[in-house]
Amino acid sequence: MKKQLIVLKRLILAPSQQLHQLFLFLYCVLVFWVSHQPSVPMPHLFPHFDKIIHAATYFVMACLAWACFSHYPKKTCYQTVFFCMLFGATDEWHQSFVIGRLADPYDWAADILGATSAALFLTLLKKH
């Protein structure tokens, strides 16, 4: 009986889990595509405004990653931050090969800050 409940639970959760994974994948493709552009038109409202854009981008990515990892029982916060840190590092490395772009450790720090903020926010939201 217990085995049947587990199978039934997987069948019910599978479509939503796959949908969350699809959204995260598509968002990562979008971030990769934007990073591959030689230049991205962006308003310069104040110095280092691009760091706000990085943090916001990875805040959204962390929310999508959270939705994917929340289907697993433990450590959703750590998995989310680790995924975004790894993606951010590889994205910055990728930019070092794109003409007109450079890998900036401060961009990566902003990525981590955005992802960590989202993960902590969602952790607190889940507890209440």
Secondary structure, 3 states (H helix, E strand, C coil): CHHHHHHHHHHHHHHHHHHHHHHHHHHHHHHHHHHCCCCCCCCCCCCCHHHHHHHHHHHHHHHHHHHHHCCCCCCHHHHHHHHHHHHHHHHHHHHCCCCCCCCCHHHHHHHHHHHHHHHHHHHHHHHC
